[in-house]
Amino acid sequence: MSNKETATSIIQLVGGSQNISSLVHCATRLRFELHDSSKADREALKALPKVLGVMDAQGQTMVIIGPMVNEMHAEIMQQLEGGTVVEGASVNSDSSAADTKGSKKSWFDKLLATISAIFTPYIPILATSGIIKGLIDILAQSGILPATSNTYLILAGAGNALIYFFPILLAFTAAQKFGANPYIGAAIGAALMEPNITGITTTGNVIDFLGIPFTAMNFSSTVIPIILAIWAYSHLDKLLRRVLPKMLQFIFVPLLSMLIMVPLTLMVFGPVGGLLANLVADGYEFFLNSNVIVFNAIFGALFVYVIMLGIHWVVLPLQLSYLAEHGMEYSLGSGGMGNYALLGVCLAVMVISKSKEEKTIASSSAFVNFLSGVTEPGLYGVVMKNKKYFISLTLGGLVGGIICGVTKSYITNFAFTGLFGLPAFLSSPTATTYFIAVGATLAVSFFTTILLSKQNIQFKKQKS
């Protein structure tokens, strides 16, 4: 079945093009927002050869494709009436229809869908940044590339750019999600990073605008303040378009948006967002500091399921903020143990399975997991087919998480697990203990899977 045929079938089985409110994709999933999710034929979708699974979360219907999701997304967008192949683009610009569907969601679903839409486009480049930074850190530590050289500084700029200028990029996708002009949103974010403003906005300093004093904050690497500001801008945008004559909107909407939102963001939404971010970060740090072993054990055992359900979009901003502020982070290391536990399960199934089809699925799943840390093929193609494998998956991740906690292993750069992300993890001062945890995770999940499979075979023999 070709990509074109599969795309056609997917569109039909989610209820047709008129039922699709929006479509984006992440590393492995097509994320549909449907006007009526009951029209989607989930069993028929699962039966398609190139579909690994279907799940509902965050108010979205997710069709798991695997590493070929980019091509499938492009093909679907080409087939949809009026669609354009743009990352993050909305299929249907009729906001009233989308709002009608959105009103049926819980507030938590809306929150997850919003965070997901804002962050999803940046995950690949975030991982790429971590790889670049990890690689040059290793070269600097080994004396091959001096940290003062021009080459190092240029490559460091490539690795640091996304994190440092995150407010600009988040402003763009946040404005898209909130239904405002994304280019004005990006300009508001860029203004906060402009040298004249960054020169006076040292966090904690009291400065003034039109004689009104306020406490400044630096917006580089921040997340919550800019999202809150763009949410406010989206309401201003709607207000201006409602009250201004159409002939004036072309000039006065961006003009008034910039003149109003940049000062308001600096004076109000930035500090309020910063306060919220600090409260959330304090809670995260309290959990971490209360018992680092338990903290890492929980992430090791359960974070793969958090990713599976799509709830990691709530946790990822916390992890990235902590990493940006402290230069290191614990749970990004221990949380990745579930990926390696899944790899161990897939390797074991390759060895013990007598089914050629199961061996093929397990080997391909293990390969993409080993290369880039992509878990969906293994989760939906292997583990979901035998619920006992969840024991191996959880136990392997738990052991790895405990080792990370006992040794206080951490990472200094964000990246996906697997071979491609290796430089980011090797650059950490605790790389040795981290990879000991990886080895233990693989061993426990591998041998537990074999043990459980043997017990299953013996049970069948006794029954017969």
Beta strands, then each sheet from edge to edge (+ up, - down):
strand 1: 20-25
strand 2: 29-34
strand 3: 53-57
strand 4: 60-64
strand 5: 206-209
strand 6: 212-215
sheet 1: 1+ 2- 4+ 3-
sheet 2: 5+ 6-
end
